[in-house]
Each structure stands twice: as C-alpha cells, then as structure tokens.
Amino acid sequence: MTIIAPKDDNPVVYIVSDSIGETAELVAKAAVSQFNGGNVQIRRVPYVNDPQDIVDVVDEARGQNCIVAFTLVLPELREVLVREADRHHIPTVDIMGPFLDALTLITSGPPKLEPGLVRKLDEEYFRRVEAIEFAVKYDDGKDPRGLLRADLVILGVSRTSKTPLSMYLAHKRIKAANVPLVPEVAPPQEIFNLPSHKAIGLTIKPQQLNFIRTERLKTLGLTSHADYASPERILKELEYAESIMKRVGCPIIDVTNKAVEETASKVLEIYYRGERHR
C-alpha cells in the first residue's frame, strides 16, 4: 500500500543510477514540466553499484513526499531498491527495466547488463566530432602548432588523398593532420619531432599522379600542359617528398590504385602497433 504524502510537502524525485543518471534525470524533468515545475526537487544519486548504497538512499528518502526513479541494469540492484522502497511505502519508477525486458522479446540475445554503456557511446560520438573538427582545422598544413597534438600526421605531395584519408581516420576517432610537401616550401620543423609511428608518408606512381592532376586541371578549366601536371614536375616533387619522409623516419605507403579505406587500414595497423610498443 502506497502512502500519499500531504500536498503541501515539497515533492522530491530521487534519481538512482549505476551510471551518471542523465537518462533518468531527463525523463524526470520532462515529467515534472507537465506540472509547471511544481517546486519538485530532483536529487541525482549516481554510480550506485552496491546494495548498501541503495539502503542508504531509501533511508534518506523515507518520510519525505518523494518517489525514486532509477536506471539500474543489474537485476539484483533493481530488486533491492524496489524491496527497500516498498518496505517504506515509497513509490518507484523503473525507467530502464521494462524496456530491457521488452527488447529481450524481440532480439536474439540477452542484454549486456553493463552499466554506463550510453555514456560510453556518447563519449565515442564526441571524440569522433572532435577528431573531425581537428582534421578540418589542421588540413593542408594550415597550422603547424597542431602537428604535435595530432594522433597522426599524414605527409605527401598534392593529390595523394591526404585530406580524404584524414577525414576517414577522424571517423575512427583518430585526430589526423596532414602536410603537403612542396620543394619550394620548407616543411614545418614539428614533423621532425614526431614519433615514427605518428607520421605516415604517402607516395604514388608518377603515371597515376600525372593522370589525377591532369583530370584535376580539366575540372578547373585549366590546360593540362600546366607545370603542375608535367612529368618532370611530378618526379621532382616525389623525389623531394621521399627525402623528407626519410628524414622524418616514417613508414611510407604507396597509394597507387588504392581506395582510401585500404590505405586507412594500413595506416591504422601501423599506428596501433606503434602505440602498443611505446
């Protein structure tokens, strides 16, 4: 039997969660808004993973005009909370349990019952967004100061897919900057201070680079005979780029006829192998 507290008591909603409790708090605020606020206090109790914590919360709540809303994925913790709350005639709202039970009916396996998974997914999302913003900010050598903050720095001549590769890596939550290597422009000194596994050089066969640059000039409405696409110029750039990459001491990947995904797979293999052996 539930005891209804007098209406003039200030109502309290306790949020009990095995993670940070954001999900339950959002639901509680949405519900409270339907009562114009109603002077309802919301008290969040996060990271509850011990039955004694639940006993303590219920002990604090008893005698108040309150309910306890909870997102606890472990059945044993849910059972303790409901039992203790019932013992003190405190109404409870299980926000997660019924949904887990319903999903079990339509999915092929049981839930993981691992606290904090939503938070982990959110963190992965924000790391991805941060990596994408990083790739845009430090694309094409715009700001050398970012090179030492990068997870990876991509080196190569123009049209070796440095930018598409950087963006692809960003979606894997890797902060990648890229630096174009041009004979007439000295490379930033920062690239020579990078750990070898944090710099990757891209090279390409001269014939394919000639074709790619020629097609690029056509899309810009320029003549294909420009120095940019000449075989002599291309050979000069590739030789210069290789000399810089050797000074840096980084691995060099030939991207000739390779899709960005294939290049990225090799890059990630080099990067993670280097991270494991630091």
HELIX and SHEET records of a PDB file:
HELIX    1   1 GLU A   22  SER A   33  1                                  12    
HELIX    2   2 PRO A   51  ALA A   61  1                                  11    
HELIX    3   3 PRO A   75  ARG A   87  1                                  13    
HELIX    4   4 GLY A   97  ILE A  106  1                                  10    
HELIX    5   5 LEU A  117  LYS A  137  1                                  21    
HELIX    6   6 ASP A  139  GLY A  141  5                                   3    
HELIX    7   7 PRO A  144  ARG A  149  5                                   6    
HELIX    8   8 LYS A  162  ALA A  170  1                                   9    
HELIX    9   9 GLN A  189  ASN A  193  5                                   5    
HELIX   10  10 SER A  196  LYS A  198  5                                   3    
HELIX   11  11 PRO A  206  THR A  219  1                                  14    
HELIX   12  12 ASP A  227  ALA A  229  5                                   3    
HELIX   13  13 PRO A  231  VAL A  248  1                                  18    
HELIX   14  14 VAL A  260  ARG A  276  1                                  17    
SHEET    1   A 4 GLN A  41  VAL A  45  0                                        
SHEET    2   A 4 VAL A  12  SER A  17  1                                        
SHEET    3   A 4 CYS A  66  THR A  71  1                                        
SHEET    4   A 4 THR A  92  ASP A  94  1                                        
SHEET    1   B 4 ALA A 176  PRO A 180  0                                        
SHEET    2   B 4 LEU A 152  GLY A 156  1                                        
SHEET    3   B 4 ALA A 199  THR A 203  1                                        
SHEET    4   B 4 ILE A 252  ASP A 254  1                                        
END                                                                             
